[in-house]
Amino acid sequence: MVSDWQEMRLADCMEAIIDYRGKTPKKTESGIPLITAKIIKNGRIETVSEFIAEDDYDSWMRRGMPLPGDIVMTTEAPLGEIAQLDNRKIALAQRVITLRGKQGVLENTFLKYLMQSNYVQHQLDGRGTGTTVKGIKQSELREVLLKFPPIPAQKQIANILGSLDEKIETNRQTNQTLEAMAQALFKSWFVDFDPVIDNALVAGHEIPEPLQARAEQRKAFLASNASGDTLPESIRQLFPNRFVLDAEMGWIPEGWETQPVSLALIVNPKVKLPKGTLARYVDMKALPTSGYSISEVIDKEYSGGAKFEQYDVLLARITPCLENGKTGFVDFLSAGEVGFGSTEFIVLRQRGHIGYAFVACLSREESFRQHCVQNMVGSSGRQRVQNSCFDSYRLALPSENDLLSLFESQVKPMFAKKSANKNEIVKLVQLRDTLLPKLISGELRLPVPEAEDIHEQLHSAVV
């Protein structure tokens, strides 16, 4: 270890250790975000889904108030996941400890990366107890040894690694925005029929009673829109201005047709992949609960499971994975290449004039997902979606193909950008994970000018 680095017990270089284990807060549907162990993953805090009431905050947080920049660590199930708090006012749940470096001794962002290092993670694992679920007592955590350089070097290392994480997070947020835009357009055109309602309002045609609530929303939107329009005239003309009653679906745009998903798309397409072939493999845990980006793809010999090709959509068929939203979009194969995954995947594929963007958006549409959930069969806790489910869910589709083609032309670039961002994230994560152990251990020493040059290059890449 380099001569100007020092080694200290964790307890001796902390300004605060805040521990809320052993207590369970009363949770609400909204209020102060609750940081739980299950959303601290891969160096970041994922989307918060649990809250405590504002009125309960002071009484709950009596053991200490977390500050922006503090480090949170999971103490059990799993042990040792690390993240850094942002500027939000938050509450801490069980199995989460907050660490704050002592001023002038240990800089918090550097501490985040130090706690993620193999050197510290190995100690956490060694001091943890338990077989099925391993956890660590605070008394053991306090004895973990930390090695670190002077503050200026800590800041340089944190800046370099932080710049990479900043770019990774920017790409993630961009992808979330792209996914939301694609989903909103799909819902507007093919579920809520907004352009048809708008045209009917302009033409003075009667709005069917089941659609009147949506029509009132559209009236308010059009009134607040300076142009008084929502779409270019060339696009608006592709939509009709009346609704007709369909015996199976209810009110649909005039001139449109209805089809069951089983005919409109290809469900579980037949794909050949010889046993023993080395192919790209996706496990159920790799499917996201929101969005479309599959987190991990490995190479594995095919021995069975659902087979898929590029641009297919993977939908979990089993409880609780389907209820949890597990769905993914295949964007990592070359043309003609076949991959495979869990036997509990349903594979959905584009057909005819319905493109893959339509299929992906449909897989995330709430009414479609609820239909799948409600049609699961099997014993409690182990229910599955049957293929017959797709015979009874119908789509309203324009009889002319121009509108479907237009939707694909607008949304496919969003998916292409999302895939490019995801590939960049993978490369940035690999670079960060390569640099982290070398910088944290002192194996890679950066003189000040060199560190600043690297940081500037990375900052330029972020911008």
KOLSEKE-165439 format. One record per residue (C-alpha): residue in one letter; z, y, x. Coordinates in steps of 0.5 Angstrom, whole numbers, plus 2048, in hexadecimal, padded with zeros to 3 digits. Example, Ala and Ser with C-alpha at 12.3 -4.5 7.8 and 13.67 -1.06 7.14 Angstrom:
% KOLSEKE-165439
A8107F7819 S80E7FE81B 
END
This chain:
% KOLSEKE-165439
M800800800 V7FE807803 S80480B806 D805811801 W80580C7FB Q80C80A7F8 E80F8057F4 M8158057EF R8188027E9 L8148047E2 A81B8067E0 D81C80B7E6 C81580F7E5 M8168107DD E8188167DA A8188127D3 I81880B7D0 I81780B7C9 D8198047C6 Y8188037BE R8197FB7BE G81D7F87B9 K81B7FD7B3 T8167FC7AE P8148037AB K8128047A4 K80B8057A3 T80780979F E7FF80A79D S7FF8117A1 G8038157A5 I8058157AC P8018107B0 L80580A7B2 I8038077B9 T8047FF7B9 A8037FA7BE K7FC7F77BB I7F87FE7BB I7FA7FF7C3 K7F47FB7C6 N7F07FC7CC G7F38027CF R7F28067C8 I7F58077C1 E7F18047BC T7F08077B5 V7F78087B2 S7F88047AB E7FF8057AA F80480B7A9 I80B80D7A7 A80D8137A3 E80E81A7A5 D81581A7A2 D8178147A6 Y8148167AD D81A81A7B0 S81F8147AD W81A80F7B0 M8198127B7 R8208137B9 R82080F7BF G81B8147C2 M8158187C1 P80E8167C4 L80A81C7C8 P80381C7C8 G8018197CF D8068147CE I80480C7D0 V8058077CB M8068007CD T8077FA7C8 T80D7F57CA E80B7EF7C6 A8057EC7C2 P8017EE7C7 L8057F07CD G8037F57D1 E7FD7F97CD I7FD8007D0 A7FB8077CD Q7FC80E7CD L7FE8137C7 D7FA8197C5 N7FC81F7C2 R7FD81C7BB K80481C7B8 I8068147B8 A80B80F7B6 L80D8097BA A80D8027B7 Q8117FC7BA R80E7F87C0 V80C7FF7C3 I8108037C9 T80E80A7CB L80E80C7D2 R80E8137D5 G80E8147DD K8138187E0 Q81081F7E2 G80E8207E9 V80E8187EA L8098157E6 E8048187E2 N8038157DB T7FB8137DB F7FC8107E2 L80280C7DF K7FD8097D9 Y7F88067DE L7FE8047E3 M8018007DD Q7FA7FD7DC S7F97FB7E3 N7FA7F37E5 Y8007F57E9 V8047F77E3 Q8017F37DE H8037ED7E2 Q80A7EF7E3 L80B7F07DB D8087E97DA G80D7E67DF R8137EA7DC G8117E87D5 T8147E37D1 G8127DE7CC T80D7D97CB T8097DA7C5 V80A7E17C5 K80C7E47CB G8107EB7CB I8147EF7D0 K81B7F27CF Q81C7F97D1 S8217F77D7 E81B7F37DA L8167F97D9 R81A7FE7DD E81A7F97E3 V8137F97E4 L8117FC7EA L80B8027EA K8088047F0 F80480B7F0 P8018107F5 P8048187F5 I80281C7EE P7FB81F7F1 A7F88187F2 Q7FB8157EC K7F781B7E8 Q7F181A7EC I7F18127EA A7F38147E3 N7ED8197E3 I7E88147E5 L7EA80E7E0 G7EB8137DB S7E48167DB L7E280F7DA D7E680D7D4 E7E48147D1 K7DD8127D2 I7DF80B7CF E7E280F7C9 T7DD8147C8 N7D880E7C7 R7DD80A7C2 Q7DD8107BE T7D68127BE N7D580B7BC Q7DA80B7B6 T7D68127B4 L7CF80E7B4 E7D28087B0 A7D580D7AB M7CF8117AA A7CA80A7A9 Q7CF8087A4 A7D080E7A0 L7C880F7A0 F7C880779D K7CD808798 S7CA80F795 W7C380C795 F7C4805793 V7CB80578F D7CD80B78C F7C580D78B D7C781478D P7C081778E V7BE814787 I7C4817784 D7C281E787 N7BA81D784 A7BD81B77D L7C182277D V7BC826780 A7B782377A G7BC824775 H7BC81C773 E7C2819770 I7C7816775 P7CA80F773 E7D180F771 P7D380A777 L7D080F77C Q7D3816779 A7D981677E R7D4816784 A7CF81B781 E7D5820780 Q7D681F787 R7CF820789 K7CF826784 A7D5829788 F7D182778F L7CB82A78D A7CE83178B S7D2832791 N7CB830795 A7C8837797 S7C1833797 G7C2830790 D7BF82A793 T7C2824797 L7BB821799 P7B482379B E7AF823796 S7AB81E799 I7B1819799 R7B481B792 Q7AD81978F L7AE812791 F7B481178C P7B3811785 N7B6816780 R7B981177A F7BD80B77A V7BC805776 L7C17FF774 D7C07F9777 A7C37F3774 E7C67F077A M7C87F677E G7C97FC779 W7C680277A I7C1803780 P7BB808782 E7B580777E G7B0803781 W7B47FF785 E7B57F8785 T7BB7F4786 Q7BC7EE78B P7C27E978D V7C47EA794 S7C27E2795 L7BA7E4794 A7BA7EB797 L7BD7E979D I7BD7E37A1 V7C47E07A1 N7C67DB7A7 P7BF7DA7AA K7BD7D47AD V7BD7D57B4 K7BC7CF7BA L7C07CF7C0 P7C17C87C3 K7C87C57C5 G7CA7C77CC T7C67CD7CC L7C97D37D0 A7C97D97CB R7CC7DF7C9 Y7D37DE7C5 V7D77E27C0 D7DE7E07BE M7E17E27B8 K7E67E77BB A7E07EB7BE L7DE7ED7B7 P7E07F47B6 T7E47F67B0 S7E07FD7AF G7DA7FF7B1 Y7D57FA7B4 S7D67F97BC I7D77F27BE S7DD7F37C4 E7DC7ED7C8 V7D67E87C9 I7D67E27CE D7D17DD7D0 K7D37D67CE E7D07CF7CD Y7CE7CE7C6 S7D27C87C2 G7D17CB7BB G7D37D17B7 A7CF7D77B3 K7C87D87B7 F7C57DF7B7 E7C07E47BA Q7BF7EB7BC Y7C17F07B6 D7C47EB7B2 V7CB7ED7AE L7D17E87AF L7D67E87A9 A7DC7E47A9 R7DD7DF7A4 I7E47DD7A4 T7EA7E07A2 P7EE7E57A5 C7E87E77A9 L7E37E97A4 E7E97ED7A0 N7EA7F07A7 G7E37F37A8 K7E07EE7AD T7D97F07AE G7D47F17B3 F7CD7F37B5 V7C97EF7BA D7C67F37BF F7C77F07C6 L7C17EA7C6 S7BA7EB7C8 A7B47E97C4 G7B47E27C2 E7BB7E17C5 V7C07DD7C1 G7C87DE7C1 F7CD7DA7BD G7D47DB7BB S7DA7D97B7 T7D87D47B1 E7DC7D97AC F7D67DE7AD I7D17DF7A8 V7CB7E27AB L7C77E77A7 R7C07E97A9 Q7BA7EE7A7 R7B57EC7A2 G7AE7EF7A1 H7AF7F67A0 I7B67F67A0 G7B87F87A8 Y7BE7F67AC A7C17FD7AB F7C17FC7A3 V7C47F57A4 A7CA7F87A9 C7CC7FD7A4 L7CC7F879E S7D17F47A2 R7D67FA7A3 E7D57FC79B E7DB7FC798 S7D97F9791 F7D57F3795 R7DB7F1799 Q7DF7F1793 H7DA7ED78F C7DB7E8795 V7E27E8796 Q7E37E778E N7DE7E178F M7E27DD794 V7E47D6792 G7E97D1796 S7F07D0797 S7F57D7797 G7F47DA79E R7EE7D67A0 Q7E97D879B R7E27D979D V7DB7DC79A Q7D67D7797 N7CF7D9798 S7CE7D9790 C7D27E0791 F7CC7E3793 D7C87E078D S7CC7E5788 Y7CC7EB78C R7C67EF78A L7C37F578E A7BF7FB78A L7B97FC78F P7B380178E S7AD7FD78C E7A9801791 N7AA800798 D7AA80779B L7B1809799 L7B480279D S7AF8047A3 L7B280B7A3 F7B98097A3 E7B88047A9 S7B480A7AD Q7BA80E7AC V7C08097AD K7BD8057B3 P7BD80B7B8 M7C580B7B6 F7C58047B8 A7C18047BE K7C580A7C0 K7CC8067BF S7C98007C3 A7C88047C9 N7CF8087C8 K7D28017C8 N7CE7FE7CE E7D08057D2 I7D88037D0 V7D77FC7D3 K7D57FF7D9 L7DA8057D9 V7E08007D8 Q7DD7FB7DD L7DD8017E2 R7E48037E0 D7E77FC7E1 T7E47FC7E8 L7E78027EA L7EE8027E7 P7F17FC7EB K7EE7FF7F1 L7F08067F0 I7F78047ED S7F98007F3 G7F68057F8 E7F18007FB L7EC8067F9 R7EF80C7FC L7EB8137FA P7EC8197FE V7EC81F7FA P7E58217FB E7E281B7F9 A7E781A7F3 E7E48207F0 D7DD81E7F2 I7DE8187EE H7E181B7E8 E7DC8217E8 Q7D781B7E8 L7DA8177E2 H7DC81E7DE S7D48207DE A7D38197DC V7D881A7D6 V7D48207D4 
END
